[in-house]
Amino acid sequence: MSYKTDAEIAQSATMRPITEIAAKIGLKPEQIEPYGHYKAKVNPADIAALPPKQGRLVLVTAINPTPAGEGKTTVTIGLADALNRIGKQTIIALREPSLGPVFGVKGGAAGGGYAQVLPMEDINLHFTGDFHAIGAANNLLAAMLDNHIYQGNELNIDPKRVLWRRAVDMNDRQLRNIIGGMGKPVDGVMRPDGFDITVASEVMAVFCLAKDLTDLKQRLGNILIAYAKDGSPVYARDIKAHGAMAALLKDAVKPNLVQTIEGTPALVHGGPFANIAHGCNSVIATRLAKHLGDYAVTEAGFGADLGAEKFCDIKCRLAGLKPDAAVVVATVRALKYNGGTERAKLGEENLGALEKGLPNLLKHIANLKNVFGLPVVVALNRFVSDTDAELQMIQTACAKEGVEVSLTEVWGKGGAGG
């Protein structure tokens, strides 16, 4: 049997005009800012007067990530499509992909199969320019900091205790650690420097936690950038960089509206790495999804022990949010990998390895139920190589924990498989 690739499926899908998608959630053409025919910015201030639905918030998380793949974003999208199929107005709130992983090992982050957000190529590449604006704001702060030191260093900043680095949204190990300011006397003060990937910038982290542009400006001003020679801290506000940085982000701060293959509205906005920061899409987009929909389905970064924990402990506390339920995505293949099976043999039945890998899933369930107090459903992302015995072993183990398992086939069937 031959399967279409994700790209082939996305390219063969018929997209609806973005005005049609906006109308599904009660937005008029004048309440969106189109970026072409299939993308738009939404200004939360323009829709504040719309009656809030205060939709239920569903968090999608997963077992620890493995090379076998779990399909967290795919399940997030498929679940929202499924909810819309049964008459629940559902909006997705997702992170934007970073160019580094897109061109690296991980690949894109727009879902997979028939559970994808569109236009997939745009979302995975330059999209609406948010990441470029975030990188520019990051680098403006770096330039203003170095210029302050060059122009007399009124704050007596120690060049060897500069904390702020530059950013580029690409994996480029050559730029991780460099010496800057070489050349002529007018070319700045020579000091150690380096580049981070844009999604690891603190600008990205605070961008996704801000309630609005005013709040973002304050958070930018609070960024610690260096220490003076007497050991006192120096913040972005001390060199008066935060206003200009906020100006660069005035459009980026508005969430992006796109659609799934099945026409479900999706807000794709922001995306810090979970190992560096909180790993969640923007507070603004998640609140907007809850405001406009009966259900808001969102995901956290990495596994439940990292991504879901940061979602609950950082994002939810700061934003006054609380999930109504958690979905833990798992696959037979990934659990067997956790149980010691070689990647090349994951397609073969191995109940022994599956049994050894099951504690990974059960621990995540226990954390979400007992620590965070959330109702939990396990979404078992089904592969054609999964055997009935393997599926039954997982269902039996979860039943002992009082947790229901739902077999999902959203990759191949979209919302119908959810």
C-alpha positions in Angstrom: 0.0 0.0 0.0 1.3 3.4 -0.9 0.8 6.4 1.3 0.8 10.1 0.4 3.4 12.2 2.2 2.4 15.0 4.5 3.4 17.5 1.9 1.4 15.8 -0.8 -1.7 15.7 1.4 -1.3 19.3 2.3 -0.8 20.4 -1.3 -3.9 18.5 -2.5 -6.2 20.0 0.2 -8.6 22.7 -0.8 -8.2 25.7 1.5 -11.1 28.0 2.4 -10.7 31.8 2.2 -9.6 33.1 5.6 -12.7 35.3 5.8 -14.8 32.1 5.8 -12.7 30.6 8.6 -13.0 33.8 10.6 -16.8 33.9 10.1 -17.0 30.4 11.7 -15.9 32.0 15.0 -18.0 35.1 14.7 -15.3 37.5 13.2 -16.3 39.9 10.5 -13.9 40.8 7.6 -13.0 44.1 9.2 -12.0 42.3 12.4 -9.1 40.5 10.8 -6.0 41.7 9.0 -5.5 39.3 6.0 -2.0 38.2 5.0 -2.9 36.9 1.5 -6.0 34.7 1.0 -5.4 32.0 3.7 -3.7 33.7 6.7 -4.7 36.6 8.9 -3.8 38.5 12.0 -6.4 39.0 14.7 -6.2 42.0 17.0 -7.7 40.9 20.4 -8.6 44.6 21.1 -10.9 44.5 18.1 -12.9 41.6 19.4 -13.0 42.4 23.1 -16.6 43.5 22.8 -17.7 40.1 21.5 -19.5 38.0 24.1 -16.9 35.6 25.7 -17.7 31.9 25.5 -15.0 31.0 28.1 -14.6 27.7 26.3 -13.2 24.6 28.0 -9.4 24.3 27.8 -8.0 20.9 26.7 -4.3 20.4 27.1 -2.6 17.8 24.8 0.7 16.4 26.1 2.6 13.2 25.6 5.0 10.6 27.0 8.7 11.4 26.8 9.7 12.1 23.2 11.5 9.4 21.3 12.9 9.0 17.8 9.9 6.7 17.2 7.6 9.7 17.2 4.4 10.3 19.3 2.3 12.7 17.2 1.3 15.3 19.8 0.6 18.1 17.3 -1.2 15.7 14.9 -3.5 14.5 17.7 -4.1 18.1 18.8 -5.3 19.0 15.4 -7.2 15.7 14.9 -9.0 16.1 18.2 -10.2 19.6 17.4 -11.4 18.4 14.0 -13.2 15.6 15.7 -14.9 17.9 18.2 -16.1 20.2 15.4 -17.5 17.1 13.7 -19.8 16.5 16.7 -21.0 20.1 16.8 -18.6 21.6 19.4 -17.2 24.9 18.1 -13.5 24.2 18.7 -10.4 26.4 18.1 -6.8 25.2 18.1 -4.0 27.2 19.8 -0.6 26.0 18.6 3.0 27.2 18.5 4.8 28.4 15.4 7.6 26.2 14.1 11.2 27.3 14.3 13.2 27.2 11.1 16.1 25.3 12.9 14.1 22.1 13.5 12.2 22.4 10.2 15.6 22.2 8.3 17.1 19.9 10.9 16.3 16.4 12.2 12.8 17.1 13.6 11.1 18.5 10.5 8.0 20.6 10.4 5.5 21.2 13.2 2.1 21.7 11.4 0.8 18.2 12.2 0.8 15.2 9.8 -1.3 13.2 7.4 -4.9 14.4 7.3 -4.5 16.3 10.6 -2.6 19.3 9.5 -2.8 23.1 9.7 -2.6 25.0 6.4 -0.9 26.5 4.5 1.7 24.1 5.8 4.6 25.5 3.8 4.0 29.0 5.0 3.6 28.0 8.6 6.8 26.1 8.6 8.8 28.8 6.9 8.4 32.6 7.2 4.6 32.6 8.0 3.6 36.2 8.9 7.1 37.3 10.0 6.6 37.0 13.8 9.9 35.2 14.3 11.8 37.7 12.3 10.3 40.5 14.4 11.3 38.7 17.6 14.8 38.1 16.3 15.0 41.8 15.3 13.9 42.9 18.7 16.5 40.6 20.3 19.3 42.0 18.1 18.2 45.6 18.6 18.7 45.1 22.3 22.2 43.6 21.6 23.1 46.4 19.4 22.0 49.1 21.8 23.9 47.4 24.6 27.1 47.3 22.7 26.6 50.8 21.5 26.1 52.0 25.1 29.5 50.4 26.0 31.2 52.0 23.0 29.7 55.5 23.5 31.3 56.0 26.9 29.6 53.3 29.0 27.7 55.6 31.4 26.4 52.6 33.3 29.9 51.2 33.7 28.9 47.8 32.2 31.6 45.1 32.5 32.1 43.8 28.9 33.0 40.4 30.3 29.7 40.2 32.2 27.4 40.9 29.3 24.6 38.2 29.5 22.6 39.2 26.4 23.4 37.3 23.1 22.3 37.7 19.6 19.7 35.5 17.8 19.1 33.9 14.4 16.3 31.4 13.7 18.6 28.7 12.3 20.8 25.9 13.6 24.3 27.4 13.1 26.9 25.9 15.5 29.6 28.2 14.0 27.9 31.2 15.6 27.3 29.8 19.1 30.5 31.4 20.5 32.3 34.2 18.7 34.4 37.2 19.4 32.6 40.4 18.5 33.9 44.0 18.0 37.0 43.1 16.1 38.3 45.4 13.4 38.8 49.2 13.5 38.3 51.3 16.7 34.9 52.4 15.4 33.7 48.8 15.1 32.9 48.5 18.8 34.5 47.0 21.9 36.0 43.6 21.5 34.3 41.0 23.7 33.1 37.4 23.8 29.6 37.0 22.2 27.4 34.4 20.5 24.1 33.6 18.9 21.2 31.6 20.2 18.3 30.3 18.0 15.5 32.8 18.1 13.1 30.4 19.9 15.6 30.3 22.8 15.6 34.1 23.2 14.1 35.5 26.4 12.2 37.9 24.0 10.3 34.8 22.7 9.6 33.6 26.2 8.1 36.8 27.5 6.4 37.5 24.2 4.3 34.3 24.8 3.5 35.2 28.4 2.4 38.8 27.8 -1.2 39.7 28.2 -1.0 42.6 25.7 1.5 45.0 24.1 1.7 47.2 27.2 2.4 44.1 29.4 5.0 42.9 26.8 6.8 46.3 26.9 7.1 46.0 30.7 8.4 42.4 30.5 11.0 43.4 27.9 12.2 46.2 30.2 12.7 43.7 33.0 15.2 41.6 31.0 18.5 41.3 32.8 21.2 42.0 30.1 24.5 42.5 32.0 26.3 43.5 35.2 28.1 46.7 36.0 31.7 46.5 37.2 30.5 47.0 40.8 28.3 43.9 40.4 24.9 45.8 40.1 22.4 44.4 37.6 21.7 46.2 34.3 18.2 45.7 32.7 17.0 46.5 29.2 15.0 49.4 30.6 18.2 51.0 31.9 19.4 51.6 28.3 15.9 52.5 27.2 15.6 49.6 24.7 12.2 48.2 25.7 10.1 50.9 23.9 11.8 50.4 20.6 11.7 46.6 21.0 7.9 46.7 21.7 7.5 48.9 18.6 9.1 46.2 16.5 6.7 43.6 17.9 3.5 45.7 17.6 2.2 43.4 14.7 3.8 40.2 15.8 1.9 40.3 19.1 -1.4 39.8 17.2 -2.2 36.0 16.9 -2.3 34.4 13.5 -5.5 32.7 12.2 -5.2 29.8 9.8 -7.1 26.5 9.3 -6.9 22.8 9.4 -7.5 20.6 6.3 -11.1 20.2 7.6 -11.5 23.9 8.1 -11.2 24.1 11.8 -9.9 27.6 12.9 -6.4 27.5 14.3 -4.5 30.3 16.1 -0.7 29.6 15.5 1.3 32.1 17.5 4.7 32.2 19.2 6.8 29.2 20.3 9.7 29.1 22.8 11.5 25.8 23.3 10.4 23.9 26.3 13.9 22.9 27.4 14.9 26.6 27.4 11.6 28.3 28.5 8.0 27.3 29.0 7.4 25.8 25.6 3.9 27.1 25.1 2.1 29.1 22.4 1.1 32.7 23.4 -1.2 33.5 26.3 -2.9 36.0 24.0 -3.8 33.2 21.5 -4.9 30.7 24.1 -7.2 33.3 25.8 -8.5 34.3 22.4 -9.4 30.6 21.6 -11.3 30.3 24.9 -13.0 33.6 24.2 -14.3 32.6 20.8 -14.9 28.8 21.0 -16.7 26.2 23.1 -13.4 24.3 23.3 -9.9 25.5 23.0 -7.4 22.7 22.3 -3.7 23.5 22.9 -0.5 21.6 23.4 2.6 22.0 25.6 6.2 21.2 24.7 8.0 17.9 25.0 6.6 15.3 27.4 4.2 15.6 30.3 7.0 15.8 32.9 8.4 18.9 31.2 5.9 20.6 28.9 2.7 19.9 30.8 4.4 20.8 34.1 5.6 24.2 32.7 2.2 24.8 31.1 0.5 24.4 34.5 3.1 25.9 36.7 4.2 28.8 34.6 1.7 29.7 31.8 -1.5 28.9 33.7 -0.4 30.6 36.9 0.6 33.8 35.1 -2.4 33.9 32.8 -5.1 32.7 35.3 -5.9 29.6 33.2 -6.7 26.0 34.2 -7.1 23.1 31.9 -10.4 21.2 32.1 -8.8 18.0 30.8 -5.5 16.6 29.7 -4.8 14.2 26.8 -1.6 12.1 27.0 -0.4 11.0 23.5 1.4 7.7 23.3 2.3 5.1 20.7 3.1 1.4 21.0 6.3 2.1 19.1 7.5 4.8 21.5 6.7 2.7 24.6 8.6 -0.3 23.1 11.5 2.1 22.4 11.4 3.1 26.1 11.4 -0.6 26.9 14.7 -1.1 25.1 13.7 -2.1 21.5 16.0 -1.0 18.8 14.5 1.5 16.4 14.8 -0.8 13.4 12.7 -3.4 15.2 9.8 -1.2 16.5 7.4 -2.7 13.9 7.7 -6.2 15.4 5.5 -7.3 18.3 7.4 -7.3 21.5 5.2 -7.5 24.6 8.2 -7.8 26.9 9.7 -4.4 25.8 6.2 -2.9 25.9 5.7 -4.0 29.5 9.1 -2.4 30.4 8.2 0.8 28.7 4.7 1.2 30.1 5.8 2.8 33.5 6.8 5.9 31.4 3.1 6.4 30.4 1.8 5.4 33.8 4.0 8.0 35.6 2.8 10.8 33.4 -0.8 9.8 34.0 -0.2 9.7 37.8 1.4 13.2 37.7 -1.4 14.8 35.8 -4.1 13.1 37.9 -2.6 13.3 41.4 -0.3 16.4 41.2 -2.3 18.7 38.9 -5.7 17.2 39.5 -6.7 16.9 35.9 -9.0 14.4 34.2 -6.8 12.3 31.9 -7.5 10.5 28.6 -4.8 8.5 26.8 -4.7 9.0 23.1 -3.0 6.0 21.6 -1.8 7.1 18.2 -2.3 3.9 16.2 0.2 2.6 13.6 -0.5 -0.3 11.2 2.2 -2.3 12.8 0.5 -2.3 16.2 -0.9 -5.7 17.2 -4.1 -6.4 19.1 -2.1 -7.9 22.0 0.0 -4.8 22.3 -3.0 -2.5 22.2 -4.8 -4.6 24.8 -1.8 -4.6 27.2 -1.8 -0.7 27.2 -5.6 -0.5 27.7 -5.5 -3.0 30.6 -2.6 -1.1 32.3 -4.4 2.2 31.9 -7.7 0.8 33.1 -6.1 -0.2 36.4 -5.3 3.5 36.8 -8.9 4.4 36.1 -7.9 6.1 32.8 -9.7 5.6 29.5 -7.7 4.9 26.3 -8.9 6.2 23.0 -7.4 4.7 19.8 -6.8 7.6 17.4 -6.2 7.3 13.7 -6.2 11.0 12.9 -3.1 10.8 10.7 -4.9 8.6 8.2 -8.5 9.7 8.7 -8.4 13.3 10.1 -11.3 14.2 12.4 -13.1 10.9 11.7 -10.2 9.1 13.2 -10.4 11.1 16.4 
